[in-house]
Amino acid sequence: MKKCTLFAIAALMVALVAAPLSAQESSSDELGLRIGAFGFGQLPANEYSESIDGLLGGGVTIGYPFPAKIGNNQFGISFHIQGGYLFAQGGKADDGWDALVMTNLWFRIGLPAGFALVPELGYGVDVRHVDVKPAYETLPSTVYADQLIEAALSLRWGPPALNGHLEFELTPQFLFNPFNDGMTILGGLRLGFVYAFDK
C-alpha cells in the first residue's frame, strides 16, 4: 500500500508543478472562506468488500485559502465532516453506520469558462459500527475507529454570473488505510456545492 501513498503524493506534486503552465485567471481567486455541502457514495475493495457492500451519505465542508499563491492559483485547507449508512445485506454483517472527520490540503487550478480542477490530499479519523452476523462474530461488532488517507480530484464549475462565489463539484475519491493488516479501501464519488465568501 506504500505504492498507493507514493502515487497519490506524486499526482499532487505533478498538479502543483503543471498548474502555472495551464492556469487561467479565475474570478474566485480573491475569495476567502468556503462553505459547502455534499452527498457521496462509496464502494469497498479487497477484504473489506466481504463484509460491506457500500456506503451512502452526506456531509459539510469548510475551507479557507492560504494567503500565498502558486502562480495565479490558490491553495489551502478544508475540513470535512460526513456521515453515512453502511449497506451489508449479503455478506458477513448487517447494516451499520459510518462517520468521518477529515482535514484536506487542496490546490485550485483555474480553467476557462468557470471551470477548475482541485486536487486534494487528506487525513482523517473514521468511526463506524457494523452489526456482525453471529456466524462471523470474530469481526468487530462494536463502534471502532480507523485512520484514513484520501486522494481526490474535484472538477468544479461556477456560473460566470456569480463571479466564482458558487461552485458545483464532482469529485472522484480514493480512501484507504495503510496502517492495518486488514486494510480498508474505498472508492467513491462526491457531488455537491461550495459557496465562497469575500475576503
Disulfide bonds with the S-S distance in Angstrom:
none
